[in-house]
Amino acid sequence: MRYAFRLISMAMLPLAGCGGGQSGVTIRGDFADSARAPASVFAVEAEREAEVKHGAFVLRDLSAGPVTLRLVRGGDTVGVLALGSLPAGTSVDLQRLAVDPATHLAFPRTIDAGGAGLVMANGVRIADDARIPAEVDTPGVVLAVSPEHDALLFRPDDGALPDLRVVIGLATEAATQDGDPVEIGRVARGDSLRVQGRADHGFVVASKLIVPRRTAVAPPTEAVAEPAAGTEARAAASPPSPPPAPVVAPVRRVVEPRIEERGRGRGGGHGRGRGKKGFF
């Protein structure tokens, strides 16, 4: 099985000045679908624009700090990507960017942030897949739940880790700390829990979810809508104002077999026969 998530922004990042400098920030990017790529990328703070050629762009010598990118086609903003504070000298490579049509937020499939390590992209902590440990056992908070409760977006308490894309399969156990079983459907956005599992090409295949007893006795919840993006950032980017959307919405796609590319592959048989869900 193959999975896909559409992420909703948890918080748009504040705007800050951006300019040139010898120790400036460089941002490169390419698009998952070059045929539908925007014509240009505009750095809001620096008021600078880079043309998209052959599905890729580069912005050089931006000053350290937050950067807001507008993806522009035909004079219209078709997507927004707000990056968190980037240290001077950082070179960020945004790989396989895609825009969620419901929110007009753009997310990279993977990111290489060089010395920055972790980067906030539209409120989501993203890093290279290599930062995810082979064996995961970490507490944290659920940021998003798929409607079928077969995947989570999970923020570890450990700030050195990126937000984790957790795949829940038939073999995944959910229980309280005392070992009492819990229905997976009771897990909701905002819940604190512990995820145990193994990394698999940028995903975490969950073996066990340890949940608080209050979650075990609460009624099952439906998918919860995320709050709209921050007013200030949305006004600066000027994208169309979409209606409220679900936290995550599964999108089916066909992906080639995993061959020397990270982020693809099978879910080790733990995904109900449908494979891992990507986020972008």
Accessible surface in RSA format (square Angstrom, percent):
REM  Atomic radii and reference values for relative SASA: ProtOr
REM  Chains: A
REM  Algorithm: Lee & Richards
REM  Probe-radius: 1.40
REM  Slices: 20
REM RES _ NUM      All-atoms   Total-Side   Main-Chain    Non-polar    All polar
REM                ABS   REL    ABS   REL    ABS   REL    ABS   REL    ABS   REL
RES MET A   1    29.49  15.3   0.39   0.3  29.10  69.3  14.00  11.9  15.50  20.5
RES ARG A   2    58.12  24.4  45.81  23.4  12.31  29.3  27.89  38.1  30.23  18.3
RES TYR A   3     7.09   3.3   2.36   1.3   4.73  12.3   4.81   3.6   2.28   2.8
RES ALA A   4     5.61   5.2   4.57   7.1   1.04   2.4   4.57   6.4   1.04   2.7
RES PHE A   5     1.61   0.8   0.37   0.2   1.24   3.2   0.37   0.2   1.24   3.6
RES ARG A   6    69.47  29.2  66.72  34.0   2.75   6.5  19.58  26.8  49.89  30.2
RES LEU A   7     2.72   1.5   0.99   0.7   1.73   4.3   1.18   0.8   1.54   4.2
RES ILE A   8    12.78   7.3  12.46   9.3   0.32   0.8  12.46   9.0   0.32   0.9
RES SER A   9     2.80   2.4   1.26   1.7   1.54   3.5   1.12   2.4   1.67   2.3
RES MET A  10    39.64  20.5  20.03  13.3  19.61  46.7  16.60  14.1  23.04  30.5
RES ALA A  11    57.75  53.1  49.39  76.2   8.36  19.0  57.75  81.3   0.00   0.0
RES MET A  12    21.46  11.1   2.91   1.9  18.54  44.1   2.91   2.5  18.54  24.6
RES LEU A  13    27.44  15.3  26.60  19.0   0.84   2.1  26.74  18.8   0.70   1.9
RES PRO A  14    94.02  68.5  86.65  79.0   7.37  26.8  93.25  77.0   0.77   4.8
RES LEU A  15    53.85  30.0  31.53  22.6  22.31  56.1  31.64  22.2  22.20  59.8
RES ALA A  16    41.06  37.8  27.79  42.9  13.27  30.2  40.50  57.0   0.56   1.5
RES GLY A  17    61.25  75.5   0.00   N/A  61.25  75.5  40.86 112.1  20.39  45.7
RES CYS A  18    17.22  13.0   0.29   0.3  16.94  39.8   1.50   3.8  15.72  17.0
RES GLY A  19    27.39  33.8   0.00   N/A  27.39  33.8  25.87  71.0   1.52   3.4
RES GLY A  20    60.45  74.5   0.00   N/A  60.45  74.5  22.27  61.1  38.18  85.5
RES GLY A  21    40.13  49.5   0.00   N/A  40.13  49.5  32.37  88.8   7.76  17.4
RES GLN A  22   193.78 108.4 151.23 110.5  42.55 101.3  61.87 131.7 131.91 100.0
RES SER A  23    73.51  62.1  62.07  82.8  11.45  26.4  29.85  63.6  43.66  61.2
RES GLY A  24    12.67  15.6   0.00   N/A  12.67  15.6   2.41   6.6  10.25  23.0
RES VAL A  25     0.00   0.0   0.00   0.0   0.00   0.0   0.00   0.0   0.00   0.0
RES THR A  26    23.74  16.9  23.65  24.0   0.09   0.2   3.59   4.8  20.15  30.5
RES ILE A  27     0.00   0.0   0.00   0.0   0.00   0.0   0.00   0.0   0.00   0.0
RES ARG A  28    98.54  41.4  98.54  50.2   0.00   0.0  36.34  49.7  62.20  37.7
RES GLY A  29     3.77   4.6   0.00   N/A   3.77   4.6   1.34   3.7   2.42   5.4
RES ASP A  30    50.90  35.7  50.90  50.7   0.00   0.0  18.57  43.7  32.34  32.2
RES PHE A  31    19.83   9.9   6.84   4.2  12.98  33.8   6.84   4.1  12.98  37.2
RES ALA A  32    47.08  43.3  20.57  31.7  26.52  60.3  21.11  29.7  25.97  68.8
RES ASP A  33    67.60  47.4  60.63  60.3   6.97  16.5  32.14  75.6  35.46  35.4
RES SER A  34    74.11  62.6  56.23  75.0  17.88  41.2  21.14  45.0  52.97  74.2
RES ALA A  35    97.44  89.6  54.71  84.4  42.73  97.2  67.23  94.7  30.21  80.0
RES ARG A  36   180.54  75.8 167.77  85.5  12.77  30.4  50.13  68.5 130.41  79.0
RES ALA A  37    18.46  17.0   3.81   5.9  14.65  33.3   5.21   7.3  13.25  35.1
RES PRO A  38     7.25   5.3   3.62   3.3   3.63  13.2   3.62   3.0   3.63  22.6
RES ALA A  39    56.97  52.4  45.86  70.8  11.11  25.3  54.12  76.2   2.85   7.5
RES SER A  40    14.06  11.9  14.06  18.8   0.00   0.0  10.43  22.2   3.64   5.1
RES VAL A  41     0.00   0.0   0.00   0.0   0.00   0.0   0.00   0.0   0.00   0.0
RES PHE A  42    46.06  23.0  46.06  28.5   0.00   0.0  46.06  27.9   0.00   0.0
RES ALA A  43     0.00   0.0   0.00   0.0   0.00   0.0   0.00   0.0   0.00   0.0
RES VAL A  44    26.00  17.1  20.84  18.9   5.16  12.4  20.84  18.1   5.16  14.0
RES GLU A  45    29.91  17.2   4.10   3.1  25.82  61.5  11.56  22.4  18.35  15.0
RES ALA A  46    17.97  16.5   0.48   0.7  17.49  39.8   2.41   3.4  15.56  41.2
RES GLU A  47   137.05  78.7 114.77  86.8  22.28  53.0  28.34  54.8 108.71  88.8
RES ARG A  48    87.63  36.8  83.34  42.5   4.29  10.2  44.64  61.0  42.99  26.1
RES GLU A  49   104.23  59.8  70.11  53.0  34.12  81.2  20.53  39.7  83.70  68.3
RES ALA A  50    11.59  10.7   6.26   9.7   5.33  12.1  11.59  16.3   0.00   0.0
RES GLU A  51   112.29  64.5  94.85  71.8  17.45  41.5  31.08  60.1  81.21  66.3
RES VAL A  52    20.24  13.3   3.72   3.4  16.52  39.8   3.72   3.2  16.52  44.8
RES LYS A  53   127.07  62.0 118.36  72.6   8.71  20.7  64.19  57.8  62.87  67.0
RES HIS A  54   190.80 104.3 146.94 102.1  43.86 112.2 109.38 112.7  81.42  94.7
RES GLY A  55     8.08  10.0   0.00   N/A   8.08  10.0   1.45   4.0   6.63  14.8
RES ALA A  56    40.55  37.3  37.82  58.4   2.73   6.2  38.15  53.7   2.39   6.3
RES PHE A  57    10.37   5.2   0.10   0.1  10.26  26.7   6.77   4.1   3.60  10.3
RES VAL A  58    48.27  31.8  38.57  34.9   9.70  23.4  38.57  33.5   9.70  26.3
RES LEU A  59     4.88   2.7   3.48   2.5   1.40   3.5   4.88   3.4   0.00   0.0
RES ARG A  60   125.32  52.6 123.08  62.7   2.24   5.3  43.77  59.8  81.56  49.4
RES ASP A  61    72.44  50.7  72.11  71.8   0.33   0.8  10.58  24.9  61.86  61.7
RES LEU A  62     0.00   0.0   0.00   0.0   0.00   0.0   0.00   0.0   0.00   0.0
RES SER A  63    32.53  27.5  28.78  38.4   3.75   8.6  28.15  59.9   4.38   6.1
RES ALA A  64    48.75  44.8  28.57  44.1  20.18  45.9  28.80  40.6  19.95  52.8
RES GLY A  65    10.00  12.3   0.00   N/A  10.00  12.3   9.86  27.0   0.14   0.3
RES PRO A  66    25.98  18.9  25.60  23.3   0.38   1.4  25.60  21.1   0.38   2.4
RES VAL A  67     0.22   0.1   0.05   0.0   0.17   0.4   0.14   0.1   0.08   0.2
RES THR A  68     1.87   1.3   1.87   1.9   0.00   0.0   0.00   0.0   1.87   2.8
RES LEU A  69     0.60   0.3   0.60   0.4   0.00   0.0   0.60   0.4   0.00   0.0
RES ARG A  70    51.70  21.7  51.70  26.4   0.00   0.0   0.11   0.2  51.59  31.3
RES LEU A  71     1.30   0.7   1.30   0.9   0.00   0.0   1.30   0.9   0.00   0.0
RES VAL A  72    19.65  12.9  19.65  17.8   0.00   0.0  19.65  17.1   0.00   0.0
RES ARG A  73   104.32  43.8  99.64  50.8   4.68  11.2  53.61  73.3  50.71  30.7
RES GLY A  74    75.62  93.3   0.00   N/A  75.62  93.3  45.15 123.9  30.47  68.2
RES GLY A  75    67.29  83.0   0.00   N/A  67.29  83.0  34.01  93.3  33.28  74.5
RES ASP A  76    95.40  66.8  92.09  91.7   3.31   7.8  22.07  51.9  73.33  73.1
RES THR A  77     9.61   6.8   1.01   1.0   8.60  20.5   0.28   0.4   9.33  14.1
RES VAL A  78    34.48  22.7  28.56  25.9   5.92  14.3  31.33  27.2   3.15   8.6
RES GLY A  79     0.00   0.0   0.00   N/A   0.00   0.0   0.00   0.0   0.00   0.0
RES VAL A  80     2.04   1.3   2.04   1.8   0.00   0.0   2.04   1.8   0.00   0.0
RES LEU A  81     1.67   0.9   1.67   1.2   0.00   0.0   1.67   1.2   0.00   0.0
RES ALA A  82     0.60   0.5   0.60   0.9   0.00   0.0   0.60   0.8   0.00   0.0
RES LEU A  83     0.73   0.4   0.00   0.0   0.73   1.8   0.00   0.0   0.73   2.0
RES GLY A  84     8.82  10.9   0.00   N/A   8.82  10.9   8.82  24.2   0.00   0.0
RES SER A  85    87.73  74.1  60.24  80.4  27.49  63.3  34.86  74.2  52.87  74.1
RES LEU A  86     2.39   1.3   1.71   1.2   0.68   1.7   1.75   1.2   0.63   1.7
RES PRO A  87    73.28  53.4  62.28  56.8  11.00  40.0  72.80  60.1   0.49   3.0
RES ALA A  88    62.35  57.3  36.83  56.8  25.52  58.1  36.87  51.9  25.48  67.5
RES GLY A  89    54.06  66.7   0.00   N/A  54.06  66.7  24.61  67.5  29.45  66.0
RES THR A  90     8.81   6.3   3.08   3.1   5.73  13.7   4.52   6.1   4.29   6.5
RES SER A  91    50.95  43.1  43.42  57.9   7.54  17.4  34.75  74.0  16.20  22.7
RES VAL A  92     0.20   0.1   0.00   0.0   0.20   0.5   0.05   0.0   0.15   0.4
RES ASP A  93    48.34  33.9  48.30  48.1   0.04   0.1  11.99  28.2  36.35  36.3
RES LEU A  94     0.00   0.0   0.00   0.0   0.00   0.0   0.00   0.0   0.00   0.0
RES GLN A  95    55.46  31.0  55.46  40.5   0.00   0.0  13.03  27.7  42.43  32.2
RES ARG A  96    77.48  32.5  76.50  39.0   0.98   2.3  25.02  34.2  52.46  31.8
RES LEU A  97     2.90   1.6   0.82   0.6   2.08   5.2   0.82   0.6   2.08   5.6
RES ALA A  98    34.46  31.7  25.75  39.7   8.71  19.8  31.57  44.5   2.89   7.7
RES VAL A  99    48.69  32.0  27.11  24.5  21.58  52.0  27.85  24.2  20.83  56.5
RES ASP A 100    10.29   7.2   4.69   4.7   5.60  13.2   7.95  18.7   2.34   2.3
RES PRO A 101    95.83  69.8  79.21  72.2  16.61  60.4  83.61  69.0  12.21  75.9
RES ALA A 102    29.27  26.9  18.27  28.2  10.99  25.0  28.90  40.7   0.37   1.0
RES THR A 103    19.83  14.1  11.87  12.0   7.97  19.0  11.87  15.9   7.97  12.0
RES HIS A 104    35.10  19.2  34.91  24.3   0.19   0.5  24.16  24.9  10.94  12.7
RES LEU A 105     8.12   4.5   8.11   5.8   0.01   0.0   8.11   5.7   0.01   0.0
RES ALA A 106     0.16   0.1   0.16   0.2   0.00   0.0   0.16   0.2   0.00   0.0
RES PHE A 107     5.13   2.6   5.13   3.2   0.00   0.0   5.13   3.1   0.00   0.0
RES PRO A 108     0.00   0.0   0.00   0.0   0.00   0.0   0.00   0.0   0.00   0.0
RES ARG A 109    16.92   7.1  15.04   7.7   1.88   4.5  10.83  14.8   6.09   3.7
RES THR A 110    20.79  14.8  19.30  19.6   1.49   3.6  16.39  22.0   4.40   6.7
RES ILE A 111     1.38   0.8   0.03   0.0   1.35   3.3   0.70   0.5   0.67   1.8
RES ASP A 112    69.11  48.4  68.68  68.4   0.43   1.0   7.83  18.4  61.28  61.1
RES ALA A 113     5.00   4.6   0.42   0.6   4.59  10.4   0.42   0.6   4.59  12.2
RES GLY A 114    51.46  63.5   0.00   N/A  51.46  63.5  32.49  89.2  18.97  42.5
RES GLY A 115    86.20 106.3   0.00   N/A  86.20 106.3  45.41 124.6  40.79  91.3
RES ALA A 116    24.88  22.9   2.25   3.5  22.64  51.5   4.72   6.6  20.17  53.4
RES GLY A 117    15.18  18.7   0.00   N/A  15.18  18.7  12.57  34.5   2.60   5.8
RES LEU A 118    42.14  23.5  25.14  18.0  17.00  42.7  25.30  17.8  16.84  45.3
RES VAL A 119     4.07   2.7   0.23   0.2   3.84   9.3   4.07   3.5   0.00   0.0
RES MET A 120    55.32  28.6  53.36  35.3   1.96   4.7  49.42  42.0   5.90   7.8
RES ALA A 121     0.00   0.0   0.00   0.0   0.00   0.0   0.00   0.0   0.00   0.0
RES ASN A 122     0.00   0.0   0.00   0.0   0.00   0.0   0.00   0.0   0.00   0.0
RES GLY A 123     2.98   3.7   0.00   N/A   2.98   3.7   1.70   4.7   1.28   2.9
RES VAL A 124     4.22   2.8   4.22   3.8   0.00   0.0   4.22   3.7   0.00   0.0
RES ARG A 125    35.43  14.9  34.24  17.5   1.18   2.8  14.45  19.7  20.98  12.7
RES ILE A 126    13.93   7.9  12.20   9.1   1.73   4.2  13.93  10.0   0.00   0.0
RES ALA A 127     8.04   7.4   0.00   0.0   8.04  18.3   0.08   0.1   7.96  21.1
RES ASP A 128    52.00  36.4  50.72  50.5   1.29   3.0  19.73  46.4  32.28  32.2
RES ASP A 129    12.51   8.8   6.01   6.0   6.50  15.4   2.84   6.7   9.67   9.6
RES ALA A 130    72.66  66.8  42.59  65.7  30.08  68.4  48.66  68.5  24.00  63.6
RES ARG A 131    95.50  40.1  77.91  39.7  17.58  41.9  29.24  40.0  66.26  40.2
RES ILE A 132    17.59  10.0   6.78   5.1  10.80  26.0   6.84   4.9  10.75  29.2
RES PRO A 133    55.29  40.3  43.14  39.3  12.14  44.1  55.24  45.6   0.05   0.3
RES ALA A 134    76.86  70.7  63.38  97.8  13.48  30.7  66.91  94.2   9.96  26.4
RES GLU A 135   132.82  76.3 117.10  88.6  15.73  37.4  62.04 120.0  70.78  57.8
RES VAL A 136     4.64   3.1   0.78   0.7   3.86   9.3   1.14   1.0   3.50   9.5
RES ASP A 137    84.83  59.4  60.52  60.2  24.31  57.5  25.65  60.4  59.19  59.0
RES THR A 138    10.77   7.7  10.46  10.6   0.31   0.7   8.07  10.8   2.70   4.1
RES PRO A 139    50.73  37.0  50.73  46.2   0.00   0.0  50.73  41.9   0.00   0.0
RES GLY A 140     3.17   3.9   0.00   N/A   3.17   3.9   0.44   1.2   2.74   6.1
RES VAL A 141    53.73  35.4  53.73  48.6   0.00   0.0  53.73  46.7   0.00   0.0
RES VAL A 142     0.92   0.6   0.00   0.0   0.92   2.2   0.00   0.0   0.92   2.5
RES LEU A 143    23.25  12.9  21.93  15.7   1.32   3.3  23.09  16.2   0.16   0.4
RES ALA A 144     0.41   0.4   0.41   0.6   0.00   0.0   0.41   0.6   0.00   0.0
RES VAL A 145     8.44   5.6   7.84   7.1   0.60   1.4   7.84   6.8   0.60   1.6
RES SER A 146     0.56   0.5   0.09   0.1   0.47   1.1   0.09   0.2   0.47   0.7
RES PRO A 147    62.59  45.6  39.07  35.6  23.52  85.5  41.13  34.0  21.46 133.4
RES GLU A 148    82.23  47.2  64.83  49.0  17.40  41.4  36.55  70.7  45.68  37.3
RES HIS A 149    23.48  12.8  23.48  16.3   0.00   0.0  15.52  16.0   7.96   9.3
RES ASP A 150     0.00   0.0   0.00   0.0   0.00   0.0   0.00   0.0   0.00   0.0
RES ALA A 151     2.17   2.0   2.17   3.3   0.00   0.0   2.17   3.1   0.00   0.0
RES LEU A 152     0.47   0.3   0.47   0.3   0.00   0.0   0.47   0.3   0.00   0.0
RES LEU A 153     2.08   1.2   2.08   1.5   0.00   0.0   2.08   1.5   0.00   0.0
RES PHE A 154     0.00   0.0   0.00   0.0   0.00   0.0   0.00   0.0   0.00   0.0
RES ARG A 155    56.65  23.8  56.01  28.6   0.64   1.5  21.85  29.9  34.80  21.1
RES PRO A 156     2.10   1.5   0.00   0.0   2.10   7.6   0.00   0.0   2.10  13.0
RES ASP A 157    98.77  69.2  66.73  66.4  32.04  75.8  32.56  76.6  66.21  66.0
RES ASP A 158    72.87  51.0  62.82  62.5  10.05  23.8  25.69  60.5  47.18  47.1
RES GLY A 159    46.20  57.0   0.00   N/A  46.20  57.0  28.35  77.8  17.86  40.0
RES ALA A 160    55.17  50.7  45.32  69.9   9.85  22.4  50.66  71.3   4.51  12.0
RES LEU A 161    21.68  12.1  21.68  15.5   0.00   0.0  21.68  15.2   0.00   0.0
RES PRO A 162     5.84   4.3   5.84   5.3   0.00   0.0   5.84   4.8   0.00   0.0
RES ASP A 163    10.42   7.3   0.00   0.0  10.42  24.6   0.00   0.0  10.42  10.4
RES LEU A 164     0.51   0.3   0.23   0.2   0.28   0.7   0.51   0.4   0.00   0.0
RES ARG A 165    23.39   9.8  22.64  11.5   0.75   1.8   7.27   9.9  16.12   9.8
RES VAL A 166     0.80   0.5   0.00   0.0   0.80   1.9   0.01   0.0   0.79   2.1
RES VAL A 167     1.87   1.2   1.87   1.7   0.00   0.0   1.87   1.6   0.00   0.0
RES ILE A 168     0.79   0.4   0.79   0.6   0.00   0.0   0.79   0.6   0.00   0.0
RES GLY A 169     4.34   5.4   0.00   N/A   4.34   5.4   0.00   0.0   4.34   9.7
RES LEU A 170   149.24  83.1 119.00  85.1  30.24  76.0 122.48  86.0  26.76  72.0
RES ALA A 171    70.05  64.4  40.50  62.5  29.56  67.2  51.84  73.0  18.22  48.3
RES THR A 172    14.86  10.6   0.16   0.2  14.70  35.0   0.03   0.0  14.83  22.4
RES GLU A 173    88.02  50.5  82.05  62.1   5.96  14.2  35.96  69.6  52.05  42.5
RES ALA A 174     7.71   7.1   0.44   0.7   7.27  16.5   0.44   0.6   7.27  19.3
RES ALA A 175     0.58   0.5   0.58   0.9   0.00   0.0   0.58   0.8   0.00   0.0
RES THR A 176     3.66   2.6   2.16   2.2   1.50   3.6   2.16   2.9   1.50   2.3
RES GLN A 177   162.46  90.8 126.46  92.4  36.00  85.7  34.13  72.6 128.33  97.3
RES ASP A 178   114.16  80.0  77.75  77.4  36.41  86.1  25.53  60.1  88.63  88.4
RES GLY A 179    44.09  54.4   0.00   N/A  44.09  54.4  23.81  65.3  20.28  45.4
RES ASP A 180    61.67  43.2  61.33  61.0   0.33   0.8  16.11  37.9  45.55  45.4
RES PRO A 181   120.23  87.6 100.92  92.0  19.31  70.2 102.25  84.4  17.98 111.7
RES VAL A 182    15.49  10.2   0.00   0.0  15.49  37.3   5.75   5.0   9.75  26.4
RES GLU A 183   103.42  59.4  94.59  71.6   8.83  21.0  44.96  87.0  58.46  47.7
RES ILE A 184    33.31  19.0  28.67  21.4   4.63  11.2  28.67  20.6   4.63  12.6
RES GLY A 185    24.06  29.7   0.00   N/A  24.06  29.7  18.43  50.6   5.63  12.6
RES ARG A 186    49.91  21.0  46.90  23.9   3.01   7.2   0.12   0.2  49.79  30.2
RES VAL A 187     0.32   0.2   0.32   0.3   0.00   0.0   0.32   0.3   0.00   0.0
RES ALA A 188    14.28  13.1  13.05  20.1   1.24   2.8  14.28  20.1   0.00   0.0
RES ARG A 189    81.89  34.4  60.78  31.0  21.11  50.3   7.01   9.6  74.88  45.4
RES GLY A 190    49.73  61.3   0.00   N/A  49.73  61.3  28.01  76.9  21.72  48.6
RES ASP A 191    30.10  21.1  26.33  26.2   3.77   8.9   3.88   9.1  26.22  26.1
RES SER A 192    49.62  41.9  48.33  64.5   1.29   3.0  25.57  54.4  24.05  33.7
RES LEU A 193     9.46   5.3   0.12   0.1   9.34  23.5   7.99   5.6   1.47   4.0
RES ARG A 194    84.03  35.3  83.59  42.6   0.44   1.1  12.74  17.4  71.29  43.2
RES VAL A 195     0.00   0.0   0.00   0.0   0.00   0.0   0.00   0.0   0.00   0.0
RES GLN A 196    46.49  26.0  46.49  34.0   0.00   0.0   9.97  21.2  36.52  27.7
RES GLY A 197     7.59   9.4   0.00   N/A   7.59   9.4   4.83  13.2   2.76   6.2
RES ARG A 198    81.15  34.1  81.12  41.4   0.03   0.1  44.13  60.3  37.02  22.4
RES ALA A 199    31.39  28.9  12.58  19.4  18.81  42.8  12.67  17.8  18.73  49.6
RES ASP A 200    17.22  12.1  13.15  13.1   4.07   9.6   6.38  15.0  10.84  10.8
RES HIS A 201    68.86  37.6  54.44  37.8  14.42  36.9  38.51  39.7  30.35  35.3
RES GLY A 202     3.94   4.9   0.00   N/A   3.94   4.9   0.11   0.3   3.83   8.6
RES PHE A 203     4.89   2.4   4.89   3.0   0.00   0.0   4.89   3.0   0.00   0.0
RES VAL A 204     0.07   0.0   0.07   0.1   0.00   0.0   0.07   0.1   0.00   0.0
RES VAL A 205     4.37   2.9   2.79   2.5   1.57   3.8   2.79   2.4   1.57   4.3
RES ALA A 206     2.98   2.7   0.00   0.0   2.98   6.8   0.05   0.1   2.93   7.8
RES SER A 207    64.49  54.5  54.75  73.1   9.74  22.4  47.28 100.7  17.21  24.1
RES LYS A 208    56.11  27.4  56.11  34.4   0.00   0.0  14.09  12.7  42.02  44.8
RES LEU A 209     0.00   0.0   0.00   0.0   0.00   0.0   0.00   0.0   0.00   0.0
RES ILE A 210    28.83  16.4  25.78  19.2   3.05   7.3  25.78  18.6   3.05   8.3
RES VAL A 211     1.21   0.8   0.07   0.1   1.15   2.8   1.21   1.1   0.00   0.0
RES PRO A 212    32.74  23.9  22.21  20.2  10.53  38.3  32.10  26.5   0.64   4.0
RES ARG A 213   113.07  47.5 105.76  53.9   7.31  17.4  64.45  88.1  48.62  29.5
RES ARG A 214   162.18  68.1 150.97  77.0  11.22  26.7  69.84  95.4  92.34  56.0
RES THR A 215     7.76   5.5   4.44   4.5   3.33   7.9   4.61   6.2   3.15   4.8
RES ALA A 216    20.06  18.4   8.48  13.1  11.58  26.3   8.48  11.9  11.58  30.7
RES VAL A 217   111.35  73.3  82.09  74.3  29.26  70.5  87.94  76.4  23.40  63.5
RES ALA A 218    36.81  33.8  32.51  50.2   4.31   9.8  36.81  51.8   0.00   0.0
RES PRO A 219    99.32  72.4  95.49  87.0   3.83  13.9  98.89  81.6   0.43   2.7
RES PRO A 220    78.02  56.9  57.99  52.9  20.03  72.8  58.14  48.0  19.88 123.6
RES THR A 221    52.21  37.1  40.94  41.5  11.27  26.9  44.27  59.5   7.94  12.0
RES GLU A 222   150.46  86.4 140.43 106.2  10.03  23.9  61.89 119.7  88.57  72.3
RES ALA A 223    46.66  42.9  14.88  23.0  31.79  72.3  20.02  28.2  26.64  70.6
RES VAL A 224    60.65  39.9  55.41  50.2   5.24  12.6  58.65  51.0   2.00   5.4
RES ALA A 225    51.36  47.2  35.86  55.3  15.50  35.3  35.92  50.6  15.43  40.9
RES GLU A 226    10.90   6.3   2.21   1.7   8.69  20.7   0.18   0.4  10.72   8.8
RES PRO A 227    78.78  57.4  65.20  59.4  13.57  49.3  77.29  63.8   1.49   9.2
RES ALA A 228    86.17  79.2  50.58  78.1  35.59  81.0  61.76  87.0  24.41  64.7
RES ALA A 229    22.86  21.0  11.03  17.0  11.83  26.9  12.48  17.6  10.37  27.5
RES GLY A 230    32.36  39.9   0.00   N/A  32.36  39.9  30.58  83.9   1.77   4.0
RES THR A 231   100.34  71.4  94.53  95.8   5.81  13.8  65.44  87.9  34.90  52.8
RES GLU A 232   115.19  66.1 104.87  79.3  10.32  24.6  49.12  95.0  66.07  53.9
RES ALA A 233     2.81   2.6   1.50   2.3   1.30   3.0   1.51   2.1   1.29   3.4
RES ARG A 234    64.78  27.2  62.22  31.7   2.57   6.1  18.28  25.0  46.51  28.2
RES ALA A 235    71.32  65.6  46.82  72.3  24.50  55.7  58.20  82.0  13.13  34.8
RES ALA A 236    31.53  29.0  10.00  15.4  21.54  49.0  22.22  31.3   9.31  24.7
RES ALA A 237     0.20   0.2   0.20   0.3   0.00   0.0   0.20   0.3   0.00   0.0
RES SER A 238    73.45  62.1  49.12  65.6  24.33  56.0  34.32  73.1  39.13  54.8
RES PRO A 239    18.09  13.2   8.11   7.4   9.98  36.3   8.37   6.9   9.73  60.4
RES PRO A 240    75.66  55.1  63.08  57.5  12.58  45.7  75.15  62.0   0.51   3.1
RES SER A 241    96.16  81.3  65.01  86.8  31.16  71.8  38.13  81.2  58.03  81.3
RES PRO A 242    45.48  33.1  22.40  20.4  23.09  83.9  27.34  22.6  18.14 112.7
RES PRO A 243   105.83  77.1  94.67  86.3  11.16  40.6 101.79  84.0   4.04  25.1
RES PRO A 244   122.04  88.9  89.96  82.0  32.08 116.6 100.71  83.2  21.33 132.6
RES ALA A 245    14.17  13.0   7.63  11.8   6.54  14.9  10.04  14.1   4.13  10.9
RES PRO A 246    66.73  48.6  60.52  55.2   6.21  22.6  64.35  53.1   2.38  14.8
RES VAL A 247     1.78   1.2   1.53   1.4   0.25   0.6   1.53   1.3   0.25   0.7
RES VAL A 248     0.45   0.3   0.12   0.1   0.33   0.8   0.45   0.4   0.00   0.0
RES ALA A 249    16.94  15.6  16.55  25.5   0.39   0.9  16.55  23.3   0.39   1.0
RES PRO A 250    59.10  43.1  39.67  36.2  19.43  70.6  39.68  32.8  19.42 120.7
RES VAL A 251    64.70  42.6  59.55  53.9   5.16  12.4  63.32  55.0   1.38   3.7
RES ARG A 252   175.65  73.8 150.94  76.9  24.72  58.8  74.10 101.3 101.55  61.5
RES ARG A 253    89.54  37.6  70.81  36.1  18.73  44.6  45.67  62.4  43.86  26.6
RES VAL A 254   149.71  98.5 121.86 110.3  27.85  67.1 123.85 107.6  25.86  70.1
RES VAL A 255    19.92  13.1  11.45  10.4   8.47  20.4  12.76  11.1   7.16  19.4
RES GLU A 256   107.04  61.5 100.84  76.3   6.20  14.8  58.35 112.9  48.69  39.8
RES PRO A 257    92.30  67.3  87.76  80.0   4.54  16.5  89.31  73.7   2.99  18.6
RES ARG A 258    99.42  41.7  74.06  37.8  25.35  60.4  10.00  13.7  89.42  54.2
RES ILE A 259   129.67  73.8 112.36  83.7  17.32  41.7 116.26  83.7  13.41  36.4
RES GLU A 260   179.66 103.1 128.08  96.9  51.58 122.8  61.35 118.7 118.31  96.6
RES GLU A 261    62.40  35.8  53.91  40.8   8.50  20.2  29.13  56.3  33.28  27.2
RES ARG A 262   130.51  54.8 119.84  61.1  10.67  25.4  58.34  79.7  72.18  43.7
RES GLY A 263     7.03   8.7   0.00   N/A   7.03   8.7   0.48   1.3   6.56  14.7
RES ARG A 264    42.22  17.7  37.67  19.2   4.55  10.8  13.60  18.6  28.62  17.3
RES GLY A 265     8.52  10.5   0.00   N/A   8.52  10.5   2.81   7.7   5.71  12.8
RES ARG A 266   155.53  65.3 150.45  76.7   5.08  12.1  63.10  86.2  92.43  56.0
RES GLY A 267     3.84   4.7   0.00   N/A   3.84   4.7   1.42   3.9   2.42   5.4
RES GLY A 268    45.75  56.4   0.00   N/A  45.75  56.4  29.84  81.9  15.91  35.6
RES GLY A 269    77.00  95.0   0.00   N/A  77.00  95.0  40.41 110.9  36.59  81.9
RES HIS A 270    54.20  29.6  53.11  36.9   1.09   2.8  37.08  38.2  17.12  19.9
RES GLY A 271     2.86   3.5   0.00   N/A   2.86   3.5   0.33   0.9   2.53   5.7
RES ARG A 272    86.75  36.4  62.02  31.6  24.72  58.9  25.38  34.7  61.36  37.2
RES GLY A 273    74.57  92.0   0.00   N/A  74.57  92.0  42.37 116.3  32.20  72.1
RES ARG A 274    60.55  25.4  59.25  30.2   1.30   3.1  37.43  51.2  23.12  14.0
RES GLY A 275     5.86   7.2   0.00   N/A   5.86   7.2   4.07  11.2   1.80   4.0
RES LYS A 276     8.72   4.3   2.97   1.8   5.75  13.7   2.97   2.7   5.75   6.1
RES LYS A 277     9.63   4.7   8.67   5.3   0.96   2.3   7.97   7.2   1.66   1.8
RES GLY A 278     0.80   1.0   0.00   N/A   0.80   1.0   0.31   0.8   0.50   1.1
RES PHE A 279     3.13   1.6   1.85   1.1   1.27   3.3   1.85   1.1   1.27   3.6
RES PHE A 280    37.81  18.9   8.93   5.5  28.88  75.1  28.79  17.5   9.03  25.8
END  Absolute sums over single chains surface
CHAIN  1 A    12307.4       9096.0       3211.5       6755.2       5552.3
END  Absolute sums over all chains
TOTAL         12307.4       9096.0       3211.5       6755.2       5552.3
